[in-house]
Amino acid sequence: MRDRHVNMHLNLRPFDCPVCGKKFKMKHHLTEHMKTHTGVKPYECEVCAKKFMWRDSFMRHRGHCERRHRAGVGGGGGGAGQGISEAPTV
């Protein structure tokens, strides 16, 4: 924990992207960045099967899709709120 705290204050970026060379202060930022190179989309709406790279985009979509589904517009089968999963697919 102390190393991360020091890195933030000293502006150290010890985690390098092996693809583009961009540097990050924290390992999880590099992990998230790698999705831009791999194209991995771990979040999937089980109503409409649309996939998302970022959780925040998925959550925004989930709200819209859930409302549309309840209103009976588009989407797949099942009852209201069913078939929408927050857990990322692997």
HELIX and SHEET records of a PDB file:
HELIX    1   1 ARG A    2  LEU A   10  1                                   9    
HELIX    2   2 LYS A   27  THR A   38  1                                  12    
HELIX    3   3 ARG A   55  ALA A   71  1                                  17    
SHEET    1   A 2 PHE A  15  ASP A  16  0                                        
SHEET    2   A 2 LYS A  23  PHE A  24 -1                                        
SHEET    1   B 2 TYR A  43  GLU A  44  0                                        
SHEET    2   B 2 LYS A  51  PHE A  52 -1                                        
END                                                                             
